[in-house]
Amino acid sequence: MSTTTHTTGPDAAGPGDPRAVREAMADRLLRAATRSGAQLVSEAAVLVQGAAVLADPIAGAVYSTPATAAADGVHAVAHPQDHPHHVQRPAAGAVLVLHPAPTMPAEHVGLVATTTAALLEVRGQRAAELRAEQMRLHTTLLRLLLAGHTTSVTNTVRAGGLTHVTLYRLTGPDIPTAHQVLWRAVRPSLAGHGGACVLIGEVDGELLVAELHHGSDDGRILRLVSRVSERHHLLAGLAGPLPLAETPTAHADAAAARHSATPAHRIVPADAVGTPQLARLLPPGPYTAWARSVLSPLTPEHRHLLLVRLRTGTAPRAATALGLSPGTVRTRLRALAALLDADLDDITVQAHLLLALRAPTRGEGQGEDEGRAESNGQAENGGRPESTRRDDGPPRLATLPTGILDTDAARTWAVGLVGALEPHLRIALACWLRHHARTAPAATELHVHRTTLTAWLTRCAERLGQNLADAAVRAELHLALEATAEDGDDPRALPRRGGRTYRRL
């Protein structure tokens, strides 16, 4: 928001020939318009001997004179009935609000408002003529950033010292309109301001927003993206802050996180999906040792591929997030399955993998005594932690070692998540998850109609307050159901009354 102050001139609204007064007023506004939008709004405030605010419905107050009038102007736009003495005019996608002095003639105030709004429109048209070229430049810079040419981008934006990026990937029914609205609200500049620079562009049918900064952002772009998402029904994934060199990783993480977004939660951070709450409750020693052993054959690239696949739910969606072909992703996943000796389509394996990928890094939360115990266990077991021996044959990912999920803290988490479900809903949900979230085979095993099962799953989603279309949520629910499993949780134990009709307990 920009503000400018003027001293009231002798011809601000003085007496005299009405025509001369109008011409003097128009001349003052025209001269102010040639300098800047802020100067124009300031001149309007002087001419009405009061306050003037240009309010954007997304960004809030763009210009305000005096600065203290900004909140009042924004509120007047949102609730005009509460401000009958304010004069409003639409102007360049925003609203001009004038609060004149009580002694100002209404005709004079109306003329100032109309002239100022017209000049703001002219300035807006001029900006629109340049906007298309600027948008193309932003899109080019975003593609360079995703391709790893960070030095070229930082040299172009002329904002030295930028080291990190926060990335948003948005999809929705009308991306071009949302792009225009967000552009006006953010008012991006390649010179950067406040130690940050924002790039906005449409890349492959998505709206991509990259905020380059020094390691942390002030939340301004998040607030604007949130407002635009709500107004234009967009879903967004957020990743970062990450070092600029890891922009491709942030790009994939944002796409994966977007699959967890819903109309109730339109922006989802990448670190908010994939059992983050449960991971903090598990004993760090055994948990970290198991995760390190399970993931030891994998490179960082392997782990990122797995994480994106587990968050998005399918190989084609993972391919879209990673910018690869579905065939390439499937080939790499088959190689990973052989490397891990596990079925990556199995819900238990997926849930355990998400848990392993969320484990603390080496030394994080692990004391010296635990480290020595782990080393002794590995020495006695041929270099592998005792809790993850495979002498019995099953893959390590198929079962969790004792002392990880069978703790009081984990059970409390699980009960809090799925404890409210009735027995038949627990049985149906667990069966559906085992069948890879496919309704038809689950209904066959349960001996109920597909419509019945669909209704039960809808009830589960409502009771749990969870989005069952989210692959990460399904993995968490599977872990919770496993941790709270009872002897009666079996499709054959589903009580019935005549044929396929379910009888409530």
C-alpha positions in Angstrom: 0.0 0.0 0.0 1.4 3.4 -1.0 0.6 6.7 0.6 1.4 10.3 -0.3 0.5 13.5 1.5 -0.1 16.9 0.0 -0.8 20.3 1.5 -4.1 21.8 0.5 -3.7 24.4 -2.3 -5.8 27.5 -2.6 -7.7 26.0 -5.5 -8.5 22.7 -3.8 -12.2 23.5 -3.6 -12.3 27.3 -3.3 -15.1 29.6 -4.5 -15.1 31.2 -8.0 -16.3 30.4 -11.5 -17.6 26.8 -11.4 -16.1 26.1 -14.9 -12.7 27.4 -13.8 -12.8 25.3 -10.7 -13.7 22.2 -12.6 -10.9 22.8 -15.1 -8.4 23.4 -12.3 -9.5 20.3 -10.5 -9.2 18.2 -13.7 -5.8 19.7 -14.4 -4.5 18.8 -11.0 -5.8 15.2 -11.2 -4.3 14.8 -14.7 -0.9 16.0 -13.6 -1.0 13.7 -10.6 -2.0 10.7 -12.9 1.1 11.2 -15.0 3.2 10.6 -11.9 1.7 7.6 -10.2 -1.5 6.0 -9.0 -0.6 6.8 -5.4 -0.2 10.5 -6.3 -3.6 10.5 -8.1 -5.4 9.0 -5.1 -3.6 11.5 -2.8 -4.7 14.4 -5.0 -8.3 13.2 -4.9 -8.1 13.2 -1.1 -6.9 16.8 -1.1 -9.6 17.9 -3.5 -12.4 16.5 -1.3 -10.6 17.7 1.9 -10.9 14.2 3.3 -9.7 10.7 2.6 -9.3 8.6 -0.5 -8.6 4.9 -0.8 -8.2 2.6 -3.8 -9.3 -0.8 -2.4 -8.8 -4.1 -4.2 -11.1 -7.0 -3.1 -8.2 -9.4 -2.9 -5.2 -7.3 -1.9 -7.0 -4.8 0.3 -5.9 -1.1 0.3 -3.7 -0.4 -2.7 -3.3 3.3 -2.1 -4.6 5.3 0.8 -4.4 9.0 1.9 -4.1 9.3 4.8 -2.7 5.8 5.6 -5.0 5.5 8.6 -8.0 5.6 6.2 -7.0 2.2 4.6 -9.0 -0.1 6.9 -12.0 2.2 6.8 -12.0 2.2 3.0 -11.7 -1.5 2.7 -14.6 -2.0 5.1 -16.7 0.5 3.1 -16.2 -1.6 -0.1 -17.3 -4.8 1.8 -20.2 -3.1 3.6 -21.3 0.0 1.8 -24.5 0.2 3.8 -22.4 1.0 6.9 -20.8 3.9 5.2 -23.5 6.1 3.6 -21.3 9.2 3.5 -18.6 7.5 1.4 -18.6 7.8 -2.4 -17.5 4.8 -4.4 -16.6 4.3 -8.0 -15.3 1.1 -9.7 -11.8 1.8 -11.1 -9.4 -0.6 -12.9 -10.6 -3.8 -11.2 -10.7 -2.1 -7.8 -12.9 0.4 -6.0 -12.2 4.1 -5.4 -13.6 5.2 -2.0 -13.8 8.9 -1.1 -14.7 10.2 2.3 -15.2 13.9 1.8 -15.4 16.7 4.4 -19.0 17.3 5.5 -19.0 20.8 3.9 -18.0 19.6 0.4 -20.7 20.0 -2.2 -22.0 16.6 -3.4 -21.6 17.7 -7.1 -18.0 18.5 -6.6 -17.3 15.3 -4.8 -19.0 13.3 -7.5 -16.9 15.0 -10.2 -13.7 14.3 -8.4 -14.7 10.7 -7.9 -15.7 10.2 -11.6 -12.6 11.9 -12.9 -10.2 10.1 -10.6 -11.8 6.7 -11.5 -11.5 7.5 -15.2 -7.9 8.4 -14.9 -7.3 5.2 -12.9 -8.9 3.2 -15.7 -6.6 4.9 -18.2 -3.6 3.9 -16.1 -5.0 0.4 -15.8 -5.4 0.1 -19.5 -1.8 1.1 -20.0 -0.7 -1.4 -17.5 -2.8 -4.1 -19.2 -1.0 -3.4 -22.5 2.3 -4.1 -20.8 1.0 -7.0 -18.7 0.8 -9.6 -21.4 4.5 -9.1 -22.1 5.4 -9.2 -18.4 3.4 -12.3 -17.9 5.2 -14.1 -20.7 8.5 -13.1 -19.2 7.4 -14.4 -15.8 6.4 -17.7 -17.4 9.8 -18.0 -19.1 11.6 -17.3 -15.8 9.5 -19.9 -14.0 10.4 -22.5 -16.7 14.1 -21.6 -16.3 13.8 -22.0 -12.5 12.2 -25.4 -12.9 15.0 -26.4 -15.3 17.6 -25.6 -12.7 18.9 -22.3 -14.2 18.7 -20.4 -10.9 21.6 -18.1 -11.5 20.0 -16.8 -14.7 16.8 -16.1 -12.9 18.3 -14.4 -9.9 20.4 -12.2 -12.3 17.3 -11.2 -14.2 15.1 -10.3 -11.2 17.9 -7.9 -9.9 17.3 -8.8 -6.2 20.5 -10.1 -4.9 20.9 -12.5 -2.1 17.7 -14.5 -2.8 18.4 -18.1 -1.6 15.1 -19.9 -1.1 11.8 -20.4 -2.8 8.3 -21.0 -1.7 6.2 -22.6 -4.4 2.4 -22.8 -5.0 0.7 -24.9 -7.7 -3.0 -24.1 -8.3 -5.6 -25.7 -10.4 -9.3 -24.7 -10.9 -12.1 -24.0 -13.3 -10.8 -20.6 -14.5 -7.1 -20.3 -14.2 -6.7 -17.3 -16.6 -9.1 -15.1 -14.6 -7.5 -16.1 -11.3 -4.1 -15.3 -12.9 -5.2 -11.8 -13.8 -6.7 -11.2 -10.4 -3.7 -12.5 -8.5 -1.4 -10.4 -10.7 -3.3 -7.2 -9.9 -3.3 -8.1 -6.2 0.4 -9.0 -5.9 1.6 -6.3 -8.4 4.8 -8.3 -9.1 8.0 -6.5 -10.0 11.2 -8.1 -11.3 13.2 -5.6 -9.1 11.8 -7.3 -6.0 10.8 -5.5 -2.8 11.1 -6.2 0.9 13.9 -8.7 0.3 11.6 -10.9 -1.9 10.5 -11.3 -5.5 7.4 -13.0 -6.8 7.0 -14.8 -10.2 3.5 -15.7 -11.4 2.7 -17.6 -14.5 0.6 -20.3 -16.2 2.7 -23.4 -16.8 1.1 -26.5 -18.4 -2.5 -25.4 -17.5 -1.7 -24.6 -13.8 -1.2 -21.3 -12.1 2.3 -21.4 -10.6 3.5 -18.9 -8.0 7.1 -18.8 -6.9 8.2 -16.4 -4.1 12.0 -16.0 -4.0 13.3 -14.8 -0.7 16.1 -15.0 1.9 14.9 -18.1 3.7 11.5 -17.1 5.1 8.5 -15.2 3.9 6.2 -12.8 5.6 3.0 -14.6 4.7 1.7 -11.9 2.4 1.7 -14.1 -0.7 0.1 -16.9 1.2 -2.7 -14.6 2.3 -3.3 -13.4 -1.3 -3.2 -16.9 -2.8 -5.6 -18.0 -0.1 -8.1 -15.2 -1.0 -7.8 -15.9 -4.7 -8.2 -19.6 -4.2 -11.4 -19.1 -2.1 -12.9 -16.6 -4.5 -12.1 -18.6 -7.7 -12.6 -22.1 -6.3 -8.9 -23.2 -6.7 -7.1 -26.0 -5.0 -3.4 -25.5 -4.2 -0.4 -27.3 -3.0 2.4 -25.4 -1.1 6.0 -26.4 -0.8 8.9 -24.6 0.8 10.8 -22.7 1.8 13.5 -24.7 0.1 16.9 -23.7 -1.4 16.6 -22.4 -4.9 18.5 -25.3 -6.2 15.7 -27.6 -5.0 13.0 -25.8 -7.0 12.2 -29.0 -9.0 11.7 -30.9 -5.7 9.4 -28.1 -4.4 7.5 -28.2 -7.7 6.8 -32.0 -7.3 6.0 -31.7 -3.6 3.5 -28.9 -4.2 1.7 -31.1 -6.8 1.6 -34.0 -4.4 0.3 -31.8 -1.6 -2.4 -30.4 -3.8 -4.0 -33.9 -4.0 -4.8 -33.5 -0.3 -6.6 -30.1 -0.9 -10.4 -29.9 -0.6 -12.9 -27.1 -0.7 -12.7 -26.9 3.1 -8.9 -26.7 3.0 -7.9 -25.2 -0.3 -4.2 -24.8 0.3 -2.3 -27.8 1.8 1.4 -27.5 2.7 3.6 -30.4 1.6 4.7 -31.1 5.1 1.1 -31.5 6.3 0.5 -34.9 4.5 1.9 -38.3 5.2 1.5 -39.3 8.9 3.4 -36.2 10.4 1.4 -36.3 13.6 2.0 -40.0 14.3 5.7 -39.8 13.5 6.2 -37.3 16.3 4.6 -39.8 18.8 6.7 -42.8 18.1 9.8 -43.8 20.1 12.7 -42.2 18.2 15.3 -44.9 18.8 13.6 -48.0 17.5 11.6 -46.0 14.9 14.6 -44.3 13.4 16.6 -47.5 13.4 13.9 -49.4 11.6 13.3 -46.6 9.1 17.0 -46.3 8.3 17.3 -50.0 7.8 14.2 -50.1 5.5 15.3 -47.2 3.4 19.0 -48.0 3.3 19.0 -49.3 -0.3 17.4 -46.1 -1.6 19.0 -42.9 -2.9 17.5 -39.5 -2.2 15.9 -39.5 -5.7 14.3 -42.9 -4.9 12.9 -41.6 -1.7 11.4 -38.5 -3.3 9.8 -40.6 -6.1 8.3 -42.9 -3.4 7.0 -39.9 -1.4 5.4 -38.3 -4.4 3.8 -41.6 -5.5 2.5 -42.3 -2.0 1.0 -38.8 -1.6 -0.6 -38.7 -5.1 -2.0 -42.2 -4.9 -1.3 -43.4 -8.5 1.6 -43.6 -10.9 0.0 -41.3 -13.5 -0.6 -38.6 -10.9 2.9 -39.0 -9.7 4.2 -38.7 -13.3 2.3 -35.4 -13.7 3.7 -34.0 -10.4 7.3 -35.0 -11.4 7.0 -34.0 -15.0 7.7 -37.5 -16.3 5.8 -39.9 -18.4 3.6 -42.5 -16.7 5.7 -45.3 -18.3 8.9 -43.9 -16.9 7.4 -43.7 -13.4 6.0 -47.2 -13.5 9.4 -48.6 -14.6 11.2 -46.8 -11.8 8.6 -48.0 -9.3 9.0 -51.6 -10.4 12.8 -51.3 -9.8 12.1 -49.8 -6.4 9.7 -52.6 -5.5 12.4 -55.2 -6.4 15.0 -53.2 -4.4 12.7 -53.1 -1.4 11.4 -56.7 -1.9 7.9 -55.3 -1.4 4.6 -54.9 -3.1 4.2 -51.1 -3.5 0.5 -51.5 -4.3 -0.2 -53.1 -0.9 -1.9 -50.6 1.5 0.2 -51.9 4.5 3.4 -51.5 2.6 2.3 -48.0 1.5 1.4 -47.0 5.1 4.7 -48.3 6.5 6.7 -46.6 3.7 5.1 -43.3 4.5 5.9 -43.8 8.2 9.5 -44.7 7.3 9.9 -41.6 5.0 8.6 -39.4 7.9 11.1 -40.8 10.4 13.7 -38.3 12.0 17.0 -38.1 10.3 20.1 -39.7 11.8 20.9 -38.5 15.3 17.6 -36.6 15.5 15.9 -37.6 18.8 18.3 -40.5 19.3 20.5 -40.6 22.4 23.9 -42.0 22.7 22.7 -45.0 24.7 20.1 -45.8 22.0 22.8 -45.5 19.3 25.1 -47.9 21.2 22.3 -50.4 21.7 21.4 -50.2 18.0 25.1 -50.8 17.1 25.3 -53.9 19.4 22.1 -55.3 17.9 23.4 -54.8 14.4 26.7 -56.6 15.3 24.8 -59.6 16.6 22.5 -59.7 13.6 25.0 -59.5 10.7 24.8 -55.6 10.5 21.0 -55.3 10.6 19.0 -54.1 13.5 17.5 -56.9 15.5 14.0 -55.6 15.2 14.1 -55.8 11.4 15.6 -59.3 10.9 14.2 -61.2 8.0 15.0 -64.7 9.0 11.3 -65.6 9.0 10.9 -64.6 5.4 8.3 -61.8 5.2 9.6 -58.4 3.9 10.4 -55.8 6.5 7.8 -53.4 5.1 5.0 -55.9 5.5 5.2 -55.8 9.3 6.4 -53.3 11.8 8.8 -54.4 14.5 7.6 -54.4 18.1 8.0 -51.2 20.1 7.0 -48.8 17.4 3.2 -48.7 16.7 2.3 -50.9 19.7 2.8 -48.1 22.2 0.3 -46.3 24.4 0.9 -43.0 22.5 0.3 -44.6 19.1 -2.8 -46.4 20.3 -4.2 -43.2 21.8 -3.6 -41.5 18.4 -5.3 -44.4 16.6 -8.3 -44.4 18.9 -8.7 -40.7 18.6 -8.7 -41.1 14.8 -11.0 -44.1 14.2 -12.4 -44.8 17.6 -15.7 -43.1 16.8 -16.6 -45.6 14.0 -19.3 -48.2 14.6 -18.2 -51.8 14.1 -19.7 -52.3 10.6 -18.1 -49.0 9.4 -14.7 -50.2 10.8 -15.0 -53.5 9.0 -16.1 -51.9 5.7 -13.4 -49.2 5.8 -10.6 -51.7 6.5 -11.8 -54.0 3.8 -12.1 -51.2 1.3 -8.5 -50.0 2.1 -7.2 -53.5 1.6 -8.7 -53.6 -1.9 -6.8 -50.4 -2.9 -9.8 -48.2 -2.4 -11.9 -50.0 -5.0 -15.5 -50.3 -4.1 -16.6 -53.3 -6.3 -14.2 -56.0 -5.0 -14.6 -54.7 -1.4 -18.4 -55.0 -1.7 -18.1 -58.5 -3.0 -16.0 -59.6 -0.1 -18.4 -57.9 2.3 -21.4 -59.4 0.6 -23.2 -56.0 0.4 -24.3 -53.9 -2.6 -21.9 -51.3 -4.0 -24.4 -48.6 -3.2 -24.5 -49.7 0.5 -20.7 -49.7 0.7 -20.5 -46.3 -0.9 -23.0 -44.9 1.7 -21.0 -46.4 4.5 -17.8 -44.9 3.2 -19.5 -41.5 3.0 -20.6 -41.9 6.6 -17.0 -42.8 7.5 -15.7 -39.7 5.9 -18.3 -37.6 7.8 -17.6 -39.2 11.1 -13.8 -38.9 10.8 -13.8 -35.5 9.1 -11.3 -36.9 6.6 -11.0 -36.9 2.8 -10.9 -40.6 1.7 -9.8 -39.6 -1.8 -6.5 -38.6 -0.3 -3.9 -41.4 -0.5 -2.0 -40.2 2.5 -5.2 -40.1 4.6 -6.0 -43.6 3.5 -2.6 -44.8 4.7 -3.0 -43.1 8.0 -6.4 -44.6 8.5 -5.0 -48.1 7.7 -2.3 -47.6 10.4 -5.0 -46.5 12.9 -7.2 -49.5 12.1 -4.3 -51.9 12.4 -3.3 -50.4 15.7 -6.9 -50.7 17.1 -7.8 -54.0 15.4 -10.1 -56.3 17.3 -11.0 -60.0 16.9 -14.3 -59.1 15.4 -12.9 -56.9 12.7 -13.5 -59.4 9.9 -15.9 -59.2 6.9 -17.2 -62.6 7.8 -18.2 -61.2 11.2 -20.5 -58.6 9.7 -23.9 -59.2 11.3 -26.8 -59.7 8.8 -30.5 -60.3 8.6 -31.7 -62.1 5.5 -29.6 -62.1 2.4 -27.5 -59.0 1.9 -29.3 -56.7 4.4 -27.2 -55.3 7.2 -28.6 -55.3 10.7 -27.4 -52.6 13.0 -25.9 -53.9 16.3 
